[in-house]
Amino acid sequence: MLNQCRTARLIPKTLSYACLLVISGLMAGCAGAKIEGKIGLVDPARLLNDSNAGKKAKDSLSTFSKSRQALIEIEEKELRRMEEDFVKQASVLSPAAKNEREQIFRRRMAEYQQKAGELNREVQEKQKDVLDGFRDKLEIVVGKVAKRHGLQVVIDKGKGGPAIYGEASLDITNEVIEEFNREYP
């Protein structure tokens, strides 16, 4: 019985050592492994800024944002006007009238804040939709250019992208922009 308990405790340790040896062997074998394949780099920010479809997407977002901003500014002007009127009339209003005007102003301010939040959400949703649509087109065009070059992987080389370094000869951004402009004039 004592031997069975001791054996039961040794089995997990033995398996752990065996797994460690296998993993070590695999890692040692991989350390000298050469990664093969054709890789390309692309800068999505340049595609957005320099392609016709990217410019249209940015213009669409800008127009939408400006229209929402105009609505917010109209509300702000109305609130400022209400506040100025209240300040001008404060000396002649009764305490009850002052209190009523303050409550109306607070209610309008709360409505304004809610509306501003809704408009900001609309802008964010529109931005997401437009950029997702652009990204879908981008993936199709990058795929076509990559296949033409026999590339197996295309990596984002933009600021904050996963590529830290890449030779200029791997960059297919210009060709993707040209193809993008042909397909989406």
N, CA, C and O atoms as a DFTB+ gen file, in Angstrom:
740 C
 N C O
     1  1       0.831      -1.182       0.000
     2  2       0.000       0.000       0.000
     3  2       0.874       1.243       0.000
     4  3       0.580       2.196      -0.721
     5  1       1.944       1.257       0.792
     6  2       2.853       2.388       0.854
     7  2       3.540       2.604      -0.484
     8  3       3.739       3.746      -0.898
     9  1       3.904       1.527      -1.165
    10  2       4.550       1.620      -2.476
    11  2       3.611       2.190      -3.526
    12  3       4.048       2.929      -4.408
    13  1       2.327       1.858      -3.445
    14  2       1.354       2.397      -4.397
    15  2       1.217       3.906      -4.232
    16  3       1.123       4.626      -5.226
    17  1       1.204       4.393      -3.006
    18  2       1.104       5.835      -2.748
    19  2       2.341       6.548      -3.258
    20  3       2.257       7.609      -3.877
    21  1       3.501       5.940      -2.986
    22  2       4.760       6.552      -3.435
    23  2       4.799       6.582      -4.967
    24  3       5.228       7.576      -5.553
    25  1       4.353       5.500      -5.622
    26  2       4.333       5.427      -7.079
    27  2       3.359       6.455      -7.640
    28  3       3.645       7.091      -8.654
    29  1       2.227       6.621      -6.999
    30  2       1.225       7.595      -7.437
    31  2       1.787       9.015      -7.374
    32  3       1.449       9.849      -8.215
    33  1       2.640       9.300      -6.386
    34  2       3.248      10.626      -6.284
    35  2       4.372      10.813      -7.282
    36  3       4.616      11.935      -7.724
    37  1       5.056       9.757      -7.646
    38  2       6.184       9.855      -8.567
    39  2       5.755       9.988     -10.021
    40  3       6.463      10.604     -10.818
    41  1       4.616       9.424     -10.374
    42  2       4.160       9.459     -11.766
    43  2       4.006      10.900     -12.272
    44  3       4.538      11.213     -13.337
    45  1       3.304      11.791     -11.557
    46  2       3.201      13.163     -12.059
    47  2       4.561      13.847     -12.201
    48  3       4.780      14.595     -13.153
    49  1       5.480      13.595     -11.253
    50  2       6.806      14.200     -11.343
    51  2       7.554      13.673     -12.556
    52  3       8.200      14.437     -13.274
    53  1       7.468      12.366     -12.785
    54  2       8.150      11.746     -13.920
    55  2       7.587      12.301     -15.227
    56  3       8.340      12.608     -16.150
    57  1       6.255      12.430     -15.303
    58  2       5.633      12.978     -16.505
    59  2       6.046      14.436     -16.718
    60  3       6.279      14.852     -17.852
    61  1       6.138      15.199     -15.656
    62  2       6.556      16.599     -15.759
    63  2       7.964      16.697     -16.312
    64  3       8.234      17.528     -17.180
    65  1       8.871      15.851     -15.816
    66  2      10.257      15.860     -16.315
    67  2      10.308      15.442     -17.775
    68  3      11.061      16.015     -18.563
    69  1       9.512      14.447     -18.138
    70  2       9.495      13.969     -19.523
    71  2       8.974      15.065     -20.452
    72  3       9.533      15.291     -21.526
    73  1       7.910      15.739     -20.040
    74  2       7.353      16.832     -20.845
    75  2       8.372      17.957     -21.001
    76  3       8.511      18.533     -22.080
    77  1       9.072      18.261     -19.932
    78  2      10.091      19.298     -19.978
    79  2      11.190      18.953     -20.968
    80  3      11.641      19.809     -21.728
    81  1      11.621      17.691     -20.957
    82  2      12.654      17.255     -21.892
    83  2      12.169      17.346     -23.333
    84  3      12.916      17.782     -24.209
    85  1      10.930      16.941     -23.589
    86  2      10.377      16.999     -24.942
    87  2      10.274      18.444     -25.410
    88  3      10.656      18.760     -26.537
    89  1       9.762      19.320     -24.558
    90  2       9.626      20.733     -24.907
    91  2      10.991      21.351     -25.152
    92  3      11.169      22.103     -26.110
    93  1      11.957      21.042     -24.295
    94  2      13.311      21.563     -24.481
    95  2      13.882      21.117     -25.814
    96  3      14.496      21.913     -26.524
    97  1      13.688      19.869     -26.158
    98  2      14.177      19.348     -27.432
    99  2      13.508      20.030     -28.601
   100  3      14.167      20.361     -29.587
   101  1      12.212      20.246     -28.508
   102  2      11.497      20.931     -29.581
   103  2      11.979      22.367     -29.741
   104  3      12.175      22.841     -30.860
   105  1      12.165      23.048     -28.631
   106  2      12.623      24.439     -28.685
   107  2      14.026      24.525     -29.254
   108  3      14.331      25.439     -30.020
   109  1      14.870      23.596     -28.895
   110  2      16.238      23.602     -29.421
   111  2      16.206      23.373     -30.917
   112  3      16.979      23.989     -31.651
   113  1      15.328      22.502     -31.385
   114  2      15.203      22.247     -32.816
   115  2      14.650      23.449     -33.549
   116  3      15.045      23.707     -34.686
   117  1      13.742      24.194     -32.930
   118  2      13.124      25.359     -33.562
   119  2      14.053      26.555     -33.568
   120  3      13.930      27.425     -34.430
   121  1      14.966      26.615     -32.641
   122  2      15.843      27.780     -32.554
   123  2      16.657      27.957     -33.823
   124  3      16.937      29.090     -34.215
   125  1      17.043      26.874     -34.475
   126  2      17.825      26.969     -35.687
   127  2      16.957      26.910     -36.936
   128  3      17.478      26.988     -38.049
   129  1      15.638      26.775     -36.774
   130  2      14.743      26.655     -37.919
   131  2      14.661      27.974     -38.673
   132  3      14.633      29.050     -38.076
   133  1      14.622      27.870     -39.964
   134  2      14.522      29.047     -40.816
   135  2      13.074      29.193     -41.253
   136  3      12.451      28.231     -41.702
   137  1      12.553      30.380     -41.121
   138  2      11.191      30.643     -41.567
   139  2      11.259      30.956     -43.054
   140  3      11.979      31.860     -43.480
   141  1      10.504      30.201     -43.830
   142  2      10.520      30.420     -45.267
   143  2       9.149      30.837     -45.725
   144  3       8.137      30.474     -45.124
   145  1       9.123      31.598     -46.788
   146  2       7.882      32.061     -47.360
   147  2       8.065      33.481     -47.834
   148  3       9.028      34.154     -47.468
   149  1       7.144      33.929     -48.642
   150  2       7.242      35.279     -49.170
   151  2       6.313      36.181     -48.368
   152  3       5.136      35.885     -48.161
   153  1       6.889      37.286     -47.928
   154  2       6.168      38.217     -47.073
   155  2       6.120      39.588     -47.736
   156  3       7.079      40.016     -48.379
   157  1       5.005      40.258     -47.573
   158  2       4.869      41.624     -48.062
   159  2       4.456      42.517     -46.913
   160  3       3.947      42.052     -45.893
   161  1       4.682      43.802     -47.092
   162  2       4.290      44.797     -46.096
   163  2       3.362      45.812     -46.748
   164  3       3.497      46.121     -47.932
   165  1       2.429      46.320     -45.973
   166  2       1.514      47.340     -46.475
   167  2       1.208      48.320     -45.348
   168  3       1.117      47.940     -44.181
   169  1       1.052      49.584     -45.719
   170  2       0.756      50.643     -44.747
   171  2      -0.704      51.074     -44.911
   172  3      -1.011      51.853     -45.814
   173  1      -1.608      50.586     -44.059
   174  2      -3.034      50.909     -44.188
   175  2      -3.338      52.405     -44.071
   176  3      -4.271      52.893     -44.708
   177  1      -2.575      53.128     -43.277
   178  2      -2.815      54.567     -43.131
   179  2      -2.563      55.281     -44.461
   180  3      -3.321      56.173     -44.842
   181  1      -1.502      54.887     -45.163
   182  2      -1.229      55.473     -46.484
   183  2      -2.332      55.113     -47.463
   184  3      -2.719      55.933     -48.294
   185  1      -2.840      53.897     -47.370
   186  2      -3.932      53.491     -48.254
   187  2      -5.169      54.352     -48.005
   188  3      -5.850      54.758     -48.946
   189  1      -5.450      54.621     -46.755
   190  2      -6.603      55.454     -46.410
   191  2      -6.398      56.889     -46.900
   192  3      -7.332      57.514     -47.403
   193  1      -5.183      57.408     -46.754
   194  2      -4.906      58.793     -47.134
   195  2      -4.702      58.994     -48.625
   196  3      -5.047      60.050     -49.155
   197  1      -4.140      57.989     -49.323
   198  2      -3.714      58.190     -50.702
   199  2      -4.598      57.535     -51.760
   200  3      -4.487      57.877     -52.937
   201  1      -5.457      56.620     -51.383
   202  2      -6.315      55.974     -52.380
   203  2      -7.617      56.760     -52.532
   204  3      -8.046      57.463     -51.617
   205  1      -8.236      56.625     -53.710
   206  2      -9.509      57.316     -53.955
   207  2     -10.583      56.854     -52.982
   208  3     -11.323      57.672     -52.436
   209  1     -10.670      55.549     -52.765
   210  2     -11.681      55.006     -51.843
   211  2     -11.426      55.474     -50.411
   212  3     -12.366      55.748     -49.665
   213  1     -10.158      55.562     -50.034
   214  2      -9.819      56.034     -48.694
   215  2     -10.197      57.500     -48.513
   216  3     -10.736      57.892     -47.478
   217  1      -9.908      58.299     -49.527
   218  2     -10.259      59.724     -49.471
   219  2     -11.764      59.899     -49.388
   220  3     -12.256      60.745     -48.640
   221  1     -12.506      59.092     -50.162
   222  2     -13.974      59.163     -50.112
   223  2     -14.486      58.765     -48.725
   224  3     -15.410      59.385     -48.199
   225  1     -13.886      57.737     -48.143
   226  2     -14.290      57.291     -46.805
   227  2     -14.036      58.393     -45.784
   228  3     -14.880      58.667     -44.932
   229  1     -12.868      59.020     -45.874
   230  2     -12.544      60.102     -44.942
   231  2     -13.476      61.299     -45.144
   232  3     -13.916      61.912     -44.171
   233  1     -13.779      61.632     -46.401
   234  2     -14.699      62.740     -46.684
   235  2     -16.093      62.447     -46.137
   236  3     -16.747      63.322     -45.570
   237  1     -16.532      61.220     -46.312
   238  2     -17.844      60.811     -45.802
   239  2     -17.904      60.967     -44.282
   240  3     -18.877      61.486     -43.735
   241  1     -16.852      60.509     -43.617
   242  2     -16.796      60.643     -42.152
   243  2     -16.756      62.107     -41.737
   244  3     -17.418      62.506     -40.779
   245  1     -15.991      62.891     -42.448
   246  2     -15.856      64.309     -42.116
   247  2     -17.199      65.031     -42.265
   248  3     -17.587      65.811     -41.395
   249  1     -17.898      64.773     -43.359
   250  2     -19.205      65.395     -43.597
   251  2     -20.190      64.988     -42.508
   252  3     -20.910      65.830     -41.971
   253  1     -20.221      63.716     -42.187
   254  2     -21.129      63.212     -41.155
   255  2     -20.810      63.848     -39.805
   256  3     -21.714      64.280     -39.089
   257  1     -19.528      63.905     -39.459
   258  2     -19.108      64.486     -38.176
   259  2     -19.460      65.962     -38.104
   260  3     -19.925      66.446     -37.071
   261  1     -19.239      66.679     -39.201
   262  2     -19.550      68.119     -39.222
   263  2     -21.035      68.365     -39.050
   264  3     -21.427      69.312     -38.370
   265  1     -21.872      67.527     -39.656
   266  2     -23.319      67.717     -39.506
   267  2     -23.748      67.488     -38.059
   268  3     -24.607      68.200     -37.540
   269  1     -23.149      66.498     -37.417
   270  2     -23.477      66.234     -36.010
   271  2     -22.943      67.351     -35.110
   272  3     -23.595      67.748     -34.144
   273  1     -21.757      67.850     -35.439
   274  2     -21.165      68.946     -34.665
   275  2     -22.027      70.201     -34.784
   276  3     -22.189      70.937     -33.810
   277  1     -22.581      70.448     -35.971
   278  2     -23.447      71.618     -36.170
   279  2     -24.684      71.521     -35.280
   280  3     -25.123      72.524     -34.716
   281  1     -25.242      70.329     -35.153
   282  2     -26.409      70.147     -34.280
   283  2     -26.055      70.449     -32.823
   284  3     -26.835      71.074     -32.103
   285  1     -24.888      70.006     -32.404
   286  2     -24.448      70.260     -31.033
   287  2     -24.245      71.758     -30.813
   288  3     -24.630      72.291     -29.773
   289  1     -23.646      72.433     -31.786
   290  2     -23.395      73.873     -31.656
   291  2     -24.696      74.666     -31.569
   292  3     -24.760      75.658     -30.843
   293  1     -25.736      74.246     -32.296
   294  2     -27.040      74.912     -32.218
   295  2     -27.592      74.798     -30.804
   296  3     -28.107      75.769     -30.249
   297  1     -27.481      73.611     -30.226
   298  2     -27.954      73.407     -28.848
   299  2     -27.155      74.251     -27.855
   300  3     -27.723      74.827     -26.927
   301  1     -25.840      74.323     -28.051
   302  2     -24.988      75.124     -27.162
   303  2     -25.384      76.603     -27.221
   304  3     -25.465      77.266     -26.187
   305  1     -25.628      77.109     -28.412
   306  2     -26.023      78.514     -28.577
   307  2     -27.337      78.790     -27.852
   308  3     -27.491      79.822     -27.199
   309  1     -28.269      77.872     -27.971
   310  2     -29.564      78.037     -27.300
   311  2     -29.388      78.046     -25.779
   312  3     -30.028      78.834     -25.082
   313  1     -28.534      77.183     -25.275
   314  2     -28.271      77.161     -23.827
   315  2     -27.601      78.459     -23.365
   316  3     -27.944      79.000     -22.314
   317  1     -26.650      78.951     -24.151
   318  2     -25.992      80.221     -23.795
   319  2     -26.995      81.372     -23.792
   320  3     -26.968      82.229     -22.909
   321  1     -27.881      81.381     -24.789
   322  2     -28.905      82.427     -24.857
   323  2     -29.817      82.366     -23.638
   324  3     -30.145      83.397     -23.051
   325  1     -30.227      81.161     -23.259
   326  2     -31.080      80.997     -22.075
   327  2     -30.369      81.509     -20.822
   328  3     -30.971      82.187     -19.990
   329  1     -29.087      81.177     -20.700
   330  2     -28.310      81.603     -19.533
   331  2     -28.168      83.126     -19.493
   332  3     -28.320      83.732     -18.433
   333  1     -27.880      83.742     -20.631
   334  2     -27.747      85.201     -20.699
   335  2     -29.057      85.893     -20.348
   336  3     -29.065      86.884     -19.618
   337  1     -30.176      85.364     -20.874
   338  2     -31.480      85.933     -20.549
   339  2     -31.767      85.832     -19.061
   340  3     -32.303      86.764     -18.461
   341  1     -31.416      84.719     -18.475
   342  2     -31.654      84.534     -17.052
   343  2     -30.846      85.542     -16.236
   344  3     -31.363      86.139     -15.291
   345  1     -29.579      85.728     -16.603
   346  2     -28.723      86.666     -15.875
   347  2     -29.282      88.088     -15.986
   348  3     -29.303      88.826     -15.001
   349  1     -29.728      88.466     -17.170
   350  2     -30.289      89.812     -17.375
   351  2     -31.564      90.029     -16.564
   352  3     -31.795      91.117     -16.037
   353  1     -32.383      88.994     -16.468
   354  2     -33.686      89.143     -15.813
   355  2     -33.675      88.724     -14.346
   356  3     -34.697      88.843     -13.670
   357  1     -32.569      88.247     -13.850
   358  2     -32.507      87.715     -12.483
   359  2     -32.907      88.750     -11.442
   360  3     -33.541      88.408     -10.444
   361  1     -32.549      89.992     -11.656
   362  2     -32.831      91.019     -10.643
   363  2     -34.318      91.372     -10.545
   364  3     -34.762      91.859      -9.505
   365  1     -35.078      91.139     -11.589
   366  2     -36.500      91.499     -11.558
   367  2     -37.404      90.292     -11.329
   368  3     -38.613      90.461     -11.164
   369  1     -36.857      89.086     -11.315
   370  2     -37.671      87.892     -11.127
   371  2     -37.875      87.591      -9.648
   372  3     -37.009      87.847      -8.812
   373  1     -39.033      87.046      -9.356
   374  2     -39.313      86.613      -7.993
   375  2     -38.509      85.343      -7.714
   376  3     -38.064      84.673      -8.646
   377  1     -38.324      85.013      -6.433
   378  2     -37.593      83.782      -6.101
   379  2     -38.220      82.538      -6.747
   380  3     -37.493      81.642      -7.176
   381  1     -39.528      82.470      -6.820
   382  2     -40.202      81.316      -7.433
   383  2     -39.914      81.263      -8.937
   384  3     -39.680      80.189      -9.491
   385  1     -39.932      82.426      -9.590
   386  2     -39.662      82.482     -11.027
   387  2     -38.200      82.120     -11.309
   388  3     -37.902      81.426     -12.281
   389  1     -37.291      82.598     -10.447
   390  2     -35.872      82.248     -10.592
   391  2     -35.685      80.731     -10.482
   392  3     -34.984      80.113     -11.284
   393  1     -36.318      80.163      -9.485
   394  2     -36.223      78.726      -9.254
   395  2     -36.764      77.947     -10.462
   396  3     -36.171      76.959     -10.895
   397  1     -37.893      78.410     -10.992
   398  2     -38.496      77.744     -12.151
   399  2     -37.565      77.825     -13.367
   400  3     -37.390      76.831     -14.071
   401  1     -36.974      78.980     -13.618
   402  2     -36.048      79.159     -14.749
   403  2     -34.796      78.291     -14.571
   404  3     -34.302      77.705     -15.534
   405  1     -34.290      78.211     -13.345
   406  2     -33.113      77.376     -13.083
   407  2     -33.433      75.904     -13.375
   408  3     -32.615      75.185     -13.950
   409  1     -34.617      75.470     -12.976
   410  2     -35.012      74.083     -13.234
   411  2     -35.146      73.816     -14.736
   412  3     -34.730      72.767     -15.228
   413  1     -35.731      74.776     -15.455
   414  2     -35.858      74.633     -16.909
   415  2     -34.467      74.554     -17.545
   416  3     -34.226      73.733     -18.431
   417  1     -33.556      75.417     -17.084
   418  2     -32.202      75.430     -17.625
   419  2     -31.492      74.105     -17.341
   420  3     -30.839      73.552     -18.225
   421  1     -31.615      73.601     -16.134
   422  2     -30.988      72.317     -15.779
   423  2     -31.539      71.172     -16.629
   424  3     -30.794      70.304     -17.082
   425  1     -32.862      71.188     -16.836
   426  2     -33.478      70.145     -17.652
   427  2     -32.959      70.217     -19.094
   428  3     -32.641      69.196     -19.703
   429  1     -32.881      71.444     -19.627
   430  2     -32.363      71.615     -20.998
   431  2     -30.892      71.209     -21.083
   432  3     -30.464      70.639     -22.087
   433  1     -30.119      71.500     -20.038
   434  2     -28.709      71.112     -20.016
   435  2     -28.590      69.592     -20.016
   436  3     -27.743      69.038     -20.717
   437  1     -29.421      68.921     -19.243
   438  2     -29.402      67.452     -19.208
   439  2     -29.804      66.883     -20.575
   440  3     -29.208      65.913     -21.043
   441  1     -30.805      67.483     -21.207
   442  2     -31.212      67.047     -22.546
   443  2     -30.083      67.252     -23.554
   444  3     -29.840      66.407     -24.416
   445  1     -29.400      68.389     -23.429
   446  2     -28.268      68.681     -24.311
   447  2     -27.173      67.632     -24.137
   448  3     -26.645      67.114     -25.122
   449  1     -26.835      67.322     -22.903
   450  2     -25.778      66.339     -22.643
   451  2     -26.157      64.967     -23.195
   452  3     -25.315      64.258     -23.746
   453  1     -27.417      64.602     -23.043
   454  2     -27.881      63.325     -23.569
   455  2     -27.806      63.327     -25.094
   456  3     -27.356      62.353     -25.698
   457  1     -28.243      64.413     -25.710
   458  2     -28.210      64.512     -27.168
   459  2     -26.770      64.497     -27.680
   460  3     -26.476      63.845     -28.682
   461  1     -25.878      65.206     -27.003
   462  2     -24.464      65.224     -27.397
   463  2     -23.877      63.821     -27.317
   464  3     -23.118      63.412     -28.196
   465  1     -24.221      63.094     -26.281
   466  2     -23.755      61.710     -26.145
   467  2     -24.273      60.826     -27.274
   468  3     -23.530      60.014     -27.824
   469  1     -25.548      60.986     -27.617
   470  2     -26.135      60.208     -28.710
   471  2     -25.461      60.533     -30.034
   472  3     -25.162      59.635     -30.821
   473  1     -25.221      61.820     -30.282
   474  2     -24.580      62.220     -31.531
   475  2     -23.144      61.696     -31.604
   476  3     -22.689      61.287     -32.673
   477  1     -22.442      61.704     -30.496
   478  2     -21.083      61.155     -30.466
   479  2     -21.095      59.651     -30.752
   480  3     -20.226      59.139     -31.457
   481  1     -22.083      58.957     -30.201
   482  2     -22.205      57.516     -30.474
   483  2     -22.491      57.277     -31.963
   484  3     -21.954      56.350     -32.570
   485  1     -23.348      58.130     -32.538
   486  2     -23.645      58.008     -33.970
   487  2     -22.372      58.178     -34.799
   488  3     -22.138      57.431     -35.749
   489  1     -21.557      59.162     -34.436
   490  2     -20.310      59.409     -35.163
   491  2     -19.381      58.200     -35.022
   492  3     -18.766      57.776     -36.001
   493  1     -19.277      57.654     -33.831
   494  2     -18.414      56.486     -33.617
   495  2     -18.913      55.277     -34.409
   496  3     -18.110      54.541     -34.983
   497  1     -20.226      55.068     -34.444
   498  2     -20.792      53.953     -35.203
   499  2     -20.548      54.137     -36.693
   500  3     -20.187      53.191     -37.393
   501  1     -20.747      55.365     -37.176
   502  2     -20.507      55.663     -38.588
   503  2     -19.036      55.429     -38.924
   504  3     -18.715      54.851     -39.962
   505  1     -18.151      55.877     -38.050
   506  2     -16.721      55.689     -38.262
   507  2     -16.397      54.201     -38.344
   508  3     -15.652      53.773     -39.226
   509  1     -16.943      53.429     -37.447
   510  2     -16.703      51.980     -37.450
   511  2     -17.221      51.354     -38.742
   512  3     -16.527      50.547     -39.359
   513  1     -18.436      51.719     -39.155
   514  2     -19.019      51.155     -40.371
   515  2     -18.196      51.514     -41.607
   516  3     -17.911      50.650     -42.437
   517  1     -17.815      52.782     -41.730
   518  2     -17.054      53.229     -42.895
   519  2     -15.687      52.552     -42.925
   520  3     -15.257      52.066     -43.971
   521  1     -15.006      52.521     -41.782
   522  2     -13.673      51.918     -41.747
   523  2     -13.722      50.404     -41.935
   524  3     -12.811      49.824     -42.526
   525  1     -14.780      49.761     -41.437
   526  2     -14.934      48.317     -41.675
   527  2     -15.144      48.049     -43.166
   528  3     -14.576      47.105     -43.714
   529  1     -15.958      48.878     -43.819
   530  2     -16.175      48.732     -45.257
   531  2     -14.883      48.947     -46.038
   532  3     -14.588      48.223     -46.988
   533  1     -14.122      49.951     -45.622
   534  2     -12.835      50.211     -46.267
   535  2     -11.893      49.034     -46.050
   536  3     -11.187      48.613     -46.966
   537  1     -11.891      48.514     -44.843
   538  2     -11.012      47.383     -44.512
   539  2     -11.365      46.153     -45.350
   540  3     -10.475      45.423     -45.785
   541  1     -12.663      45.924     -45.576
   542  2     -13.087      44.798     -46.404
   543  2     -12.542      44.942     -47.828
   544  3     -12.022      43.983     -48.397
   545  1     -12.664      46.138     -48.395
   546  2     -12.121      46.406     -49.738
   547  2     -10.604      46.238     -49.733
   548  3     -10.027      45.664     -50.656
   549  1      -9.974      46.743     -48.688
   550  2      -8.520      46.668     -48.560
   551  2      -8.046      45.219     -48.587
   552  3      -7.080      44.891     -49.277
   553  1      -8.712      44.367     -47.850
   554  2      -8.321      42.961     -47.784
   555  2      -8.414      42.296     -49.157
   556  3      -7.554      41.492     -49.515
   557  1      -9.456      42.629     -49.929
   558  2      -9.629      42.051     -51.260
   559  2      -8.498      42.500     -52.184
   560  3      -7.884      41.679     -52.866
   561  1      -8.225      43.805     -52.202
   562  2      -7.198      44.335     -53.091
   563  2      -5.806      43.844     -52.676
   564  3      -5.008      43.456     -53.530
   565  1      -5.516      43.860     -51.385
   566  2      -4.217      43.363     -50.915
   567  2      -4.070      41.893     -51.296
   568  3      -2.986      41.465     -51.692
   569  1      -5.136      41.123     -51.181
   570  2      -5.094      39.708     -51.561
   571  2      -4.745      39.523     -53.030
   572  3      -3.957      38.643     -53.376
   573  1      -5.332      40.355     -53.906
   574  2      -5.040      40.251     -55.339
   575  2      -3.576      40.574     -55.628
   576  3      -2.908      39.854     -56.370
   577  1      -3.086      41.660     -55.036
   578  2      -1.690      42.059     -55.259
   579  2      -0.757      40.993     -54.683
   580  3       0.249      40.648     -55.303
   581  1      -1.084      40.479     -53.517
   582  2      -0.244      39.454     -52.878
   583  2      -0.173      38.199     -53.750
   584  3       0.902      37.622     -53.913
   585  1      -1.290      37.778     -54.301
   586  2      -1.295      36.587     -55.162
   587  2      -0.463      36.821     -56.412
   588  3       0.256      35.928     -56.860
   589  1      -0.559      38.016     -56.975
   590  2       0.224      38.338     -58.166
   591  2       1.721      38.209     -57.893
   592  3       2.485      37.816     -58.775
   593  1       2.138      38.540     -56.667
   594  2       3.552      38.472     -56.283
   595  2       3.923      37.136     -55.639
   596  3       5.087      36.908     -55.312
   597  1       2.948      36.262     -55.459
   598  2       3.220      34.978     -54.818
   599  2       3.505      35.118     -53.329
   600  3       4.240      34.314     -52.756
   601  1       2.926      36.135     -52.703
   602  2       3.148      36.357     -51.271
   603  2       2.231      35.450     -50.456
   604  3       1.081      35.214     -50.827
   605  1       2.746      34.957     -49.363
   606  2       1.958      34.111     -48.476
   607  2       1.370      34.899     -47.315
   608  3       0.336      34.522     -46.763
   609  1       2.027      35.990     -46.945
   610  2       1.589      36.810     -45.813
   611  2       1.842      38.267     -46.147
   612  3       2.877      38.609     -46.720
   613  1       0.897      39.125     -45.787
   614  2       1.099      40.570     -45.887
   615  2       0.863      41.141     -44.498
   616  3      -0.180      40.915     -43.886
   617  1       1.849      41.886     -44.013
   618  2       1.829      42.386     -42.645
   619  2       1.653      43.901     -42.640
   620  3       2.205      44.607     -43.485
   621  1       0.882      44.385     -41.682
   622  2       0.659      45.813     -41.473
   623  2       1.956      46.448     -40.998
   624  3       2.475      46.100     -39.937
   625  1       2.476      47.380     -41.785
   626  2       3.727      48.029     -41.396
   627  2       3.477      49.441     -40.870
   628  3       4.422      50.186     -40.611
   629  1       2.224      49.803     -40.716
   630  2       1.888      51.135     -40.232
   631  2       2.306      51.329     -38.789
   632  3       2.657      50.385     -38.082
   633  1       2.255      52.585     -38.376
   634  2       2.611      52.925     -36.999
   635  2       1.692      52.155     -36.050
   636  3       0.468      52.229     -36.161
   637  1       2.285      51.427     -35.133
   638  2       1.508      50.628     -34.185
   639  2       1.174      49.243     -34.718
   640  3       0.570      48.437     -34.010
   641  1       1.559      48.957     -35.954
   642  2       1.312      47.641     -36.537
   643  2       2.323      46.636     -36.015
   644  3       3.245      47.006     -35.289
   645  1       2.162      45.375     -36.373
   646  2       3.051      44.336     -35.849
   647  2       4.463      44.350     -36.440
   648  3       5.385      43.805     -35.833
   649  1       4.649      44.966     -37.619
   650  2       5.984      44.965     -38.236
   651  2       6.841      46.058     -37.606
   652  3       6.483      47.235     -37.623
   653  1       7.951      45.655     -37.063
   654  2       8.896      46.606     -36.471
   655  2       9.920      47.034     -37.514
   656  3      10.365      48.182     -37.536
   657  1      10.280      46.100     -38.368
   658  2      11.257      46.386     -39.411
   659  2      10.846      45.648     -40.666
   660  3      10.287      44.553     -40.600
   661  1      11.121      46.243     -41.799
   662  2      10.890      45.578     -43.066
   663  2      11.676      46.266     -44.160
   664  3      11.707      47.494     -44.232
   665  1      12.306      45.486     -45.002
   666  2      13.046      46.046     -46.126
   667  2      12.062      46.731     -47.072
   668  3      10.926      46.285     -47.236
   669  1      12.506      47.798     -47.677
   670  2      11.661      48.561     -48.592
   671  2      11.162      47.703     -49.755
   672  3      10.069      47.928     -50.274
   673  1      11.961      46.730     -50.156
   674  2      11.571      45.872     -51.281
   675  2      10.340      45.012     -50.962
   676  3       9.698      44.495     -51.876
   677  1      10.008      44.858     -49.685
   678  2       8.841      44.068     -49.289
   679  2       7.547      44.882     -49.295
   680  3       6.453      44.320     -49.236
   681  1       7.679      46.205     -49.368
   682  2       6.525      47.106     -49.271
   683  2       5.738      47.122     -50.577
   684  3       6.271      47.499     -51.621
   685  1       4.475      46.714     -50.521
   686  2       3.615      46.697     -51.706
   687  2       2.550      47.792     -51.652
   688  3       1.597      47.765     -52.431
   689  1       2.700      48.750     -50.745
   690  2       1.682      49.779     -50.544
   691  2       1.382      50.548     -51.825
   692  3       0.212      50.729     -52.164
   693  1       2.403      51.007     -52.546
   694  2       2.163      51.786     -53.765
   695  2       1.371      50.991     -54.790
   696  3       0.445      51.515     -55.409
   697  1       1.729      49.744     -54.967
   698  2       1.014      48.904     -55.925
   699  2      -0.433      48.667     -55.482
   700  3      -1.344      48.625     -56.308
   701  1      -0.629      48.515     -54.180
   702  2      -1.993      48.323     -53.661
   703  2      -2.816      49.593     -53.886
   704  3      -3.996      49.514     -54.226
   705  1      -2.202      50.758     -53.698
   706  2      -2.915      52.027     -53.942
   707  2      -3.330      52.113     -55.413
   708  3      -4.466      52.477     -55.716
   709  1      -2.417      51.779     -56.323
   710  2      -2.737      51.809     -57.758
   711  2      -3.885      50.863     -58.080
   712  3      -4.814      51.227     -58.800
   713  1      -3.816      49.645     -57.542
   714  2      -4.874      48.655     -57.776
   715  2      -6.193      49.121     -57.155
   716  3      -7.259      48.971     -57.752
   717  1      -6.105      49.680     -55.968
   718  2      -7.283      50.208     -55.269
   719  2      -7.955      51.276     -56.129
   720  3      -9.176      51.274     -56.283
   721  1      -7.160      52.185     -56.686
   722  2      -7.708      53.270     -57.499
   723  2      -8.322      52.746     -58.797
   724  3      -9.280      53.328     -59.306
   725  1      -7.779      51.653     -59.337
   726  2      -8.382      51.052     -60.541
   727  2      -9.729      50.407     -60.207
   728  3     -10.700      50.543     -60.952
   729  1      -9.765      49.708     -59.081
   730  2     -11.001      48.985     -58.730
   731  2     -12.074      49.868     -58.102
   732  3     -13.268      49.616     -58.261
   733  1     -11.643      50.897     -57.394
   734  2     -12.599      51.792     -56.717
   735  2     -12.251      53.241     -57.077
   736  3     -11.701      53.984     -56.264
   737  1     -12.591      53.629     -58.333
   738  2     -12.206      54.989     -58.785
   739  2     -12.916      56.105     -58.035
   740  3     -12.684      57.281     -58.315
